Amino acid sequence: MEDIKNISREYIKTLNSRAKQSKVYKEFQSTGLMLAEILDDSEHKAIYIRLCKIYDNQELIRRARDVAERQNVKNRGAYFMKILKDVRKLEREKFTYKTKKKKTVKLKLDI
């Protein structure tokens, strides 16, 4: 019985160590996390990652640093979202579904 307890403790330790490792796979993810760090708004990391997927990353970082340098801004994340409408969106192709063509049915009449 003690072996099972030791195994479960070791398993929990490995799970905790895995949770601390970074799971960033794309560039926009790391940029989004950097934005959250610059704006001191770690609660909304997912929003910043999504914004980095849509908008120009360098422009977002530049605006975030500008907001972070301002002393009189209390909520940096909200102010950043307010000035976001001036940032240009990236031009991406829209995904379209292919439509299937209907086959014409030829009927043979026995006369």
PyMOL commands that set and color helices and strands:
alter all, ss='L'
color gray80, all
select helices_A, chain A and resi 2-20+27-38+42-54+57-69+76-86
alter helices_A, ss='H'
color red, helices_A
deselect
rebuild
show_as cartoon
